[in-house]
Amino acid sequence: MTCPSCLGFGFVFAFLTGKKIACEACGGIGKVEQLWLRHGAEMRKWRLDHKMTLREACRKYNVDPSNVSKMERGLIKPKRYWG
C-alpha cells in the first residue's frame, strides 16, 4: 500500500527548513504495509515472549483486543501499547 503521507516517495518536504525529510508514517520506504507488518510482528513477538495471550495483554494494558489483533496482522497502523 502506498503511504498516504508521502504518496510513495518516502520523504516529505519540511516547510520550516526547506529540506526533504524521511516520512514519519512509512519510515522513508514509501509503503506503509511493510512497516505495519514488521511493527505488528514485533508487538506479537513481545507478547508471546512474555507468555501472554492477546486478551491477557489487552486486559493488562487496558486496550481493545480487536484493534491489537488488527495491528499484529498488519491491517491497521500499529501503536506501541507494550514492549
Buried (B, 14 or more C-beta within 10 A) or exposed (E): EEBEBBEBBBBBEEEEEEEBEEBEBBBBBBBBBBBBBEBBBBBBEBBEEEEBEBEEBBEEEEBEBEBBBBBBEBBBEBEEBBE
